[in-house]
């Protein structure tokens, strides 16, 4: 397929229109800026630009503006011509005569393609219910340019905030205190909570809806809500980012901090500094987000078990331990792959109840979980603890690692991965191996 004809750089110098189309479009030399300059010079060049530039709002608007400058003054009063212009881009309304900006048919067509066009309309269209509704349905923030009466109209405001929650700031004060409208706004954009009345910013249902849409919206809730442990716990479980705006004394509450980092390790960056040297908090955080290790103290970044869990969650987290554990890299990566939980990590516990050798020569292992679920595994005779752990992890399917309590009460760490399983059970030929 032949390349589309398009604008050469000659288009930007005094020259003929024809010479502006004598070279193929070169994206490396002729980008968005060059196309914008070209259509301001020759509006008809729009027809020769690549499809993605013909669909660019700024380029289309510049072309329309340029084209209108060539139109005979009598044609600027022709409704059919002007309708074509505003249907191409409603913002071209700004270039039309004042009496056209008062033309109901033209303004309505303009706001249907760009709600922002309402700002260029005269006073009467801004007070027209149909026109304003069309504008806010296309762009909620165009509510700013509606008449005062329509900014106090519940149907108009509801339509605006449904399309753009932040449009609530342009609503009449009375409507910013109406629960149903504010709920519509914060469900679309949690940040709209900042424009709600004081009473609604202290209303649990409204704040929950805002936080559910975006955790940072909690910063706009009333101060007393930031002080309530029960409510803070509720909203951080909706979105842990809300924790950043909890009262200082709550961000120092150990149980709350642990709950938050167990839900989202990245929230470690919002806890008080003392927690960055707390092993239990650090372990919980890196299990959810390996890169949370960037926040913990240097002392804990030298803890090989924390490194194992961080790398198990995300291999890229190793970069946070390079300085402190460089010499242990291979051991830590192998331990992370073992399926054996590191001491202090959050993982299910399995008790190995029996290890035997069947007539087929395979090791039969029977294990049970704390929930009284039973699991059986058949493994080669030379299997090690990592083989058992990975098999149980695969069958369990709900955790990347687990603790194993072996006969004699031995609980291995990830670095015991190569210990032979045979040494923990009797060797009894003929013992039946349970099938998984």
N, C-alpha and C positions, 0 to 999 in steps of 0.2 A: 504494500500500500504506500502510495507516494506521501511525502510529508506535506502537512498543511502549509500554504503560503502564510507568511507572517512578517512582522516588522523588523527591519534592519536598523542598525544604529543610525543610519542616515535620517531616520524619522525624527531624531532629536535635534537636527540642524535645519536651517531654512532650506527647504527642498520641495520637490513635488510629491504629491500623494502617491503617485505610481512608484517612485523610487523607494518608497517606504516598504515595499513588499517584494524586494528583489532577492531576499536571502532566506534560507530555511531558519526556523526557530532554533536557537541554540540556548538550552537552559543554563549552561554555564555562563553565558554572556548576557542573556536577556531574561531576567527574572521578573518578579512581581513589580518592582519599582519601575523597570523599563517599560513594562506593559502599561502601568498607570500613566506615565509620562506620554506614552504613545497615544492613548485614547483621549487624553486632554488636548492633544494636537490634532488628531484625526479620529473623531468618534466612530466612524465606520470601520476602523481597523478592528474593532471588537469582533467583527464577524470572522476575522482571520486568525484570532488567537486560539491556542489550545483550549480544550474543553474545560480544564480545571480553572483557567484564568477567566473564561467567559462566565463561570459560575461564582466568581469572586465579587462580593458585594461592593467593595470599594472601587473596583475597576468598572463594574456596571454603572454605579452611581456617577462616576466621573465622566463616563461616556454619555450618559443621559444629560448631564449638566452641559457638556460641550454641545451636544446635538441641539438642545433647546436654545442655545445662544444663536444658532443659525436660522431658527424658525421665524417666519414673518410674524409681526406683532398681531396680525389678525388671526393667525392660527392659534395663538396662545389663548384665545378666547373660545377655541373649538373644543367642546367637551370630549368628543371622541378621541382627539389627539392627546389631550391631557390625561384621559383615562388610561390610554396606552402607556404613557410615561410613568404614571404612578403605579400601575400594575407591574411594570418592570422593576421598579424599586420605589416603595412608598416614600422614602426620604427625599425623593426628587421634588416633593411638595414644597420644600424650602426654597426652590428656585423659581416658583411660580408667583404670579401677581397676587396682591393682597385680596382682591375680589375672588380669585380662584380658591384661595385658602379658606374662604367662607362658603365655598360651594359644597353642599352636603354630599352630593354624589361622588365628587372627586375625592373629598376627604375620607369618606367611608371606604372607597377603593384603596386609598393610600394606607390607611391603618390596618387593612386586612393583609397587606403584604409586609408592613413594618409598623408595629405598634408605636415605635418611636416617632413616627410621622405626626402623632397627635400634638407634639410640641410646636409644630410649624403651623397648626391650624389656628384660625381666628377664634374669638371668644364663643360664638354660637355653637360651632361643632363640638367644642370642649364640654358643652353643657347638654349635648345630645346623648341620651341614654344608649341608643343603638350604636352610635359611633364609638363611644367610650367603652362599651362592653366589647366591641370588636377589637379595639386597641389593646385592652388589658388581657384579653384571651390570647392575643398574639404575643404580647410582651407585658407581663404584669407590672413592671416598673413604670410603664407609661401612665399609671394612676397618678403620678406626680403632676401631670399636665391636665388632668380633668378638673372640672369646675369644683368649687368648694362643696356644692350641694351633692355632687356625685361621689366625692370622696367620703361622704357621710352616708352613702347608699349601701346597705348591707349586701345586696346582690352584686353590685359592681366590685366592692372590696373583696367579697368572697371569691369572685372569678379571678381577680388580680392575684390574691395570695395563693390560690390553687396553682396558678401558673408560675409564680415567683414569690416564695414566702417572704422575702425581704421587702416586698411592696407594702407590707404592713406599716412601715414607717411613714407612708404617705396617707394612710387612712385617718379619718377624723378621730379625735381622742376618744370619743365615746365607743367607737368600734374596736379600738385597741384594748378595751376592757370587756369585750364580748367573748366569752369562752369559746364558742363554736368557731368563730372566725379566727381567733388566735390558734386554736388547735389545728385548723386547716393550714395556717401559715407555718407553724413549727414542724408539722409533719412533712412539709415540702422542704423546709430549710430550718434546721434547729436554731440557727443563729438569730432567727426572727424573734426569739424570746426576748431579746434586748429591747424590742419596741412595744412589748406588751405592758399593760398597766401594772402597777406595783402589786396589786392584789393577785393578779394572775401569775406573776413571777414567783409568788409564794404558794401557788396551788400545785399540789403534788401531781395531779393528772397531767397538767400542762407541762410541768418541768420534766416529767418522765417521757412524755412524747417528744420533747425537744432533744433530750439526751439520747433517746433511742435513734434519732436521726443523725445526731453528731454529739459525741461526748463533750466537746469543748463548749457546747451551748450551756453547760452547767455554770459557767462563769457568770451568766446573766441571771441566775436564780437569786432569790432574795438571800441576804447574808445569813439569816437564821437557818436556812436549809443547808448551808455549808457547814454549820455547826452540829447538825444532827447526825449522830453515828448511825442510827437505824436507816435514815434516808440516804446518807452517803453510801452505805453498804448496798442499798437497793439500786442506786443509779450506777455504781461502778460495775455491777453485774450486768447492766444493760450495755455499758460502754466504758471500759476501764480508763479511757482518757479523761473522764469526769473527775477522777481521783486527783488530778493536777490542781483542781480548784477547791478541794476540801480544805477545811480549816486546818491551820498549822498543827494544832494538837492532835487532830485525827490522822494527819500524815505521820505522826509519831506513834500511832497505836500499832503495836506489833501484830496483833491478830488481823487487823484490817489490811496492813501492808502485805502480810502473807497471803491473804485472800486475793488481793489484787494481783500480785506477781504470779500467783499460781494460775490466774486467768490470762494474764498477758505479761510475759517477762519484760517486754520493752517498757512497761510502766515503772521499772526500777529507776529510771532517770528522774522520776518525780518524788521519790521518797527522800526522807531526811538523810543527811550524810552518814550518820551512825550506822544505818542499815546496810550501807555498802560494804561494811566489814563484818556482816553477820552471815555465817556460813549457811544457816538454814534458809535465809531469804535468798542468798545468792544461788544456792542449789535449785530452789524452786523456780527462780527466774530463768536460769539457763536451760532448764528442762523445757520451758515453753518457748524460749527464744534464745538460741545459742549466742547471738550477738549481744545479748544483755551483759555478757562478760565485759564489754567495754566499760561498763559503769562500776564494776566491783573494785575493791581495793587491790593494790599490787600484791598484798599478802595472800589474798584469796586467789589471785591469778597464778599463784605458785602452787595451788592445791591440785594435784593430779586427778583427783576424783571429780572435782568440779570441771576440769578440762575435758574429762571423758564424757560427761553428760552434755556439755556444751557442743562438743564435736559430734556426739551421737545425734543431737538435734539438728545441727547444721555444720558441715565440715568446714565451711568458710569461717566459722568462729575461731578456728585455730590461730588466726592472725593476732588475736588478743592475748595469746599465751606464748607466742614465739619468744619474747624477751625473757620470760621466766622459766619456761620448760622446753627450750629448744632441743636439748639432749634427749628428751623423752618422747619425741614426736612419734616414732614408729610404734612404740609400746602403747601410747595413748590411742592411736588410731585403731590398732588391733583390739584393744580393750573395748573401744566404743562399738566395734562390730560384733562383740562376743554375745550380746544379749543379756549379760549379767549386770544387774543394777549396782551402781556405786553406792557405798555407805552414805546414808543421809538423803538419798534421792527418793522421790515419790514413785513407788512401783509396787505391783502386786507381789504377794508372797506365796510360793509354792513349797509344799512339804513333800519331799521324796520319801515315799512309804516303802517301796520295795525295788530292789535291783536284782535281776536274776538272768540266767542264761538259758535260753530255750533250746530245743533239739535242733533248731535251724542254725544255732551258733550265734544268734543275735542277742544283744542285751535288751531285756524287757524292763522298762522303767514305769512304775506306777506313781503318779503324783497327784496331790489334791490342793486346791486353792483354799483361801480363807472362807470363801463362799460355799465350801463343801462340794465344789465341782471336781470331778475326777478326770484325769487325763492319762493316757498311756502312750508310750513312745517306744518304737523299736529302733535300735541303733547298732552300728557295727561294734564288734567286740573291743576295738581299740578307740572307741569314741571318748572325747574329753568333755569337760564341763561346758565349754562353749557350744559344742554340738547339741548337748541336752538343752541348754538355755535357748538356743535359736529354734529348736524344734518346739519347745513349749510356747515360746513367743508367737511362732507361726500359728499354732493351734489356738492359742488364746485370742490372738488377733486384736487386742485392745490396748496394747502397750508395746513400746519399743524395747523394754527390758523388764527383768523380774528378779526378785530375790529367790534363792533356793536354799531351803533348810535340808541338809543331807543327813543321812544316818550318823549318829554320834553328835548331832547338834552343830555340825560344821556349816557355816554360811560363807561361801566364797565371795571374793571381790572380783571385779572385771580382770584384774591382773593374774587371777588363778585360772585363766581360760584354758591353759594347756594341761591341767591336772587330769589324769586318767579317771574315768568314771568307775572302772572296775574296782578300784581300791575302796569304794564305799559300800559294797554289797557282797553278800555271799555268792559263791559260784556253785549253783545247783543244777546239774544237767537234768533236763526233763521238765523244768519249771515252765509253765505256759506263759507265753507272752500275749498280753491283751492287745487286741487290734484297735488302732486309733479310730 
